Amino acid sequence: MKSVLRLTLPWLTLILIGAGAYALRYGLVESSDVAHLCDTGRSFTCDVRHATVMGFVLARLQLTASYSYQMGIYGWVALVAAALALFWKKPFTAWLSAAAGMVAVVLYCFAPGALALLVGCLRLVRLQSSGTAPLNHHGAGARQVHGQP
């Protein structure tokens, strides 16, 4: 039972983080009621909304003299987490990359978030499956003899 929990817990927490990011996006950032509340007054909800919006608006990456890419702090964190997952082969860094990628994708940093989510999920599956042999469906390991069809 512990093995099943150890294997499923990272995936369940990724689902919870994704649900939290969606709640943040659709409950605070895109909510017209919260926007009107923040226009008229100031509260903790408005501060959280402002900090969230500033997270995906802040940084601009200048690639060439004529082309720049708008990438917020969520995208940068996702890229750093993906690099960590690639170079430091631990389940936590793989999970961190997937979680940061999930948040970045939901909060408008699509390209770096998708990359980090993919790297993190693939690395996590790889690390969780290391040490286990693939199943042999043909029974060759059990020394069973099969006739020709």
N, C-alpha and C positions, 0 to 999 in steps of 0.2 A: 504494500500500500504506500509506503514511503517513496518508493521509486516512481509510482504513478503521480503522486503529488509533486515530487521534485521535477518531473517532466512537464506537467500541465500548469504549474503555478506561474511560470514566466508568461505563458500564453494568455492565461486568465487575467493577469495584471495588465498585459498589453490591451486587452479588450476594455478593461476599466479605464485605462489612460485615454484610449480613443473615445470612450463615452464621455469622459470628463472634458476632453478637448472640444467635442461637439457641443456639449452643454455650454461651455464657455463661449464658443463661437455664436451659436444660435440663441443662447439665453442672454448674453450681454452685448456682444459686438454688433450683431445684426438686428437686435430688438429695437423697434421704434419706440416702445414704451420707455426703455432705459435711456435711449437717446434724448427723449423729451424730458425725462427726469434730470439728466445731466445738463441740459440747456438751462433749466430753471434753478437748479441748486447743486450742492456738492455733497456727496456721501461716499461711504466706503465702496459702494457698488460702482460709482463713477470713477473712483481712483483705480479700481481693478480693471475696468473697461479701458481707461486711458492707457494704463501700463500694457495691457494686452495689445491694443492697437499700435502703440509705439514699438512693440516688439517686431511687428512685421512691416513697419514703414521705415525703420532707421537707416540701414546701411545700403550703399550703392557700390556695386563692383564695376569698375571701369576696365573693360576688356581691351578695347582699342580706342583710338581717338574719336571714332564716331559711334561706337556701340558700348552701351553700359547695361548692366543687368541689376534690377532692383531686387535685393535679397535682404530680408530682415534677420534679426538676431536668431530666430528659430532655425533658419536655413544654415547659418554659420555653426550653430550648436550641433545640428544634425550632421553636417559635414565633418566636424571634429570627432563626433561620436562614431561615425562610419570609419574614419581613419584609425581610431583606437581599436575598433572591432577587427579591422583587417590586420593590424600589426601586433595586437596583444590578444592572443587567442584564449580568452576566458569567457565563460557564459554570461557574466555580468556585463562585460563590454558589448557583447552581441545584443543582449537585452536592452542596454542603454541606447545603442544605435537604433534599434527598432522602435523604442519608445520616443526618442527624439524625432525620428523620421515620421512617426504617426502624428505627433503634435505639429510638426512643420507642415505636413500635407494638409491637415485640417485648418491650420491658421495661415493659409495663403502662400506658403513657400513650397510650391509644388515640386520643382525639379530637384533641389537638394534633399527635400524630405522624402521623395520617392526613392532616390538613390540610397539614403540612409536606412529607410525601411526595408528595402530589398537586401542590402548588405547585412543588416542586423538579423533579419529572418533567416536568410540562407546560412549565415554563420551559426546562429543558434541551433538550427536543425542539424547542421554538421557536427557541432560540438556535442549535442545530445545523442547523436547516433554513433559517435566514435566508440570503438570497443565492442560494438555489437556486430555480429555476422549477419549478412543478409539471409533471409529464409530460402531454403532450397525446396522448391515445390515439386521437384522430380524425384526426390527420395534417394539421390545418389549418395548422400552422406549416411543414410541408414543401411546401405549395402543391399538394397532391394533390386531384384532383377525384373526388368520389364520386357515383355515380348514386343516384337515389332508389330506395328499396326497393319 
